[in-house]
Structures are given as C-alpha cells and as structure tokens.
Amino acid sequence: MSSSPNKTLGDAEARFSSVILPESPASVSRQKNLTGLPRVARDIVADLYNNIQRWNENHIIGANLAKAIAQMKSNNIDDCSDDLDKLATDLYNVVQKLSGIAGAFEFLSNQMKSLVKLHKKQSPLFISLQNDQLVELVEAIAEAYKAEFKVKKFVLENIAHSRNKNEIMFYAVCWTHQQNINSEINLKLEMLLTETGHRKIT
C-alpha cells in the first residue's frame, strides 16, 4: 500500500492546527491591576452590576410596600388613614432611590459610548465581542431599567388612590412583575460580566 497510517495522521495534523483564542485582559491581569481602556470598561460593567443589586434591594422593599397598600385598600377602599399615608411616603422614598439608580444606568451607558469612541483600534477590548456590541449591551440594559422606572413611578402615583380592588391588585402586580427586566436582559448582563472577566468561563 502506498500510504501508511502514520503518514495519514501526519497529513491530518498538518491540515488541522490548534486555534488559540485571545485572552481577556481581565483574565490575563489577575495578578496585577488592569490598566487603560479595558480597565475603564471593566469598571463600568462592575458599576452597572452593583447598581442592579441596589435596584433589586429597593424593588423588593417597594414590592412589600405595594402589597401592604393593596391589602389596606382592599379592606377599605376609602381608607385615608395615617398608616396608608406612611406606606405611600415610604414607597415614594423607594421610588426616589430608584430614580437615582436609573440615572446611574444612563450615565454608565454614556460612559461606555464615550470609551468606545476613544478606542481607535478595531480589535476587541476583551475576548470576542466587538466594542460596539459592548455599547449595545449596556445601552439595552440601561433602557430596560429606565422603562421599568416609569412603571414604578406610575404605580406610586396611582396605587394609594385606587377606587376598586382590581385596580389595586393591578398596580401591585405591575410593581412586582418587572416585565421590562426579562430573561433576555439578564442574559445580556451575564454576557457583559463574562466578557469583561467578572464571570469565569466554565
């Protein structure tokens, strides 16, 4: 026979070489501080994540307050007691905190846009996502929370003044459900965390 197994294996090795993926600067620099634009981008994503945690904490507090208001109004639709006023004031304070967080999301989105404009190279800042994709992910997350803030504000303005039980329950569910912050938005966040080295690739 003209060809041997060894020769066939050698030919295969010549045709197929291993592919080396670019490493994230975040993973390369675990033993030292990340610098330059990758460091700024990574910090933006960290701030985004931290603000989402703050949002979640206030969302839960607000959900409990909305539920308490709904129960009180369901028991007495004409309730205008000091207890109801206290709950409404507490919910207002939560919405004020969420307003600040929504503003932070907008600021971080603009920061990422500016950073990408500064990065003149075509190469990605991190592993695989193009730089404009980083902007799109941060912007999509910021817009989702901005839309959700409008819902929270709408609930605040109406729940304590509801005139029937169906309205009351509708407002309480609107607060709790967070339709704008869905699995797609959560996936975008995970993509950002992984891309920038905050999440390990398993």
Secondary structure, 3 states (H helix, E strand, C coil): CCCCHHHHHHHHHHHCCCCCCCCCHHHHCCCCCCCHHHHHHHHHHHHHHHHHHHHHHHHHHHHHHHHHHHHHHHHCCCCCCHHHHHHHHHHHHHHHHHHHHHHHHHHHHHHHHHHHHHCCCCCCCCCCCCHHHHHHHHHHHHHHHHHHHHHHHHHHHHHHHCCCHHHHHHHHHHHHHCCCCCHHHHHHHHHHHHHCCCCCCC
